[in-house]
Amino acid sequence: MSRINVRREERCLILTLSPPPGRMAFGFLLLFFTLACLAPLGILGVMQAASHEQGGSQPPLLGFTDPHANHFGFLWLLGVGIIAISLPVYAVKLYSANITYLFDRAAGRLTRNGKSIARLNRIEAVQLWQFEDSDDRSILKLSIVHSDGFVHEIDEGYDEAEMRAVAQEIAEFTRKTVKCNAPCEEESRDVLRDLWKRS
């Protein structure tokens, strides 16, 4: 699944970077672990409530969730309440973790989540750097090069086709070139064309 959503309009280019899928997996894992811990509390709470009924004692005023008569039931209810509050908060934080880059021709600025990074006319080039990670896998880093030498990293990823497509989209919108430390597709075609002309 693509991590970068590109939307181009007449006077702006919008890049939306979704958070890594690992964050979502961690949330589901944490939820599963919490529910697994709450299940025994719920079972013990039901067993304790049943023992009160079998003993013929007066049922607690609050029933299953009475903290004085049924500790397990109360703890189970408390845990469910915490999950009910935490899940929406985690979902909102996960959604707000999206990073939005806006190339705005009307304002003449590049912004990241509303914060100005550089003026569009000061962007020198789009840089696509290829290197190897610790597992010797090829990874590409997409950056914006400012005219004063400042480099702002936008994203990095293993999907070469996606990274090159996004770099080309930015370059076309800003009317700049793509700088690569590895031969780009267009450069490779030019080299082959030159070799064919010389032969």
Summary of the structure (lengths in Angstrom):
residues: 199
radius of gyration: 28.0
end to end distance: 43.1
largest distance: 101.6
contacts: 509
relative contact order: 0.12
helix: 48%
strand: 28%
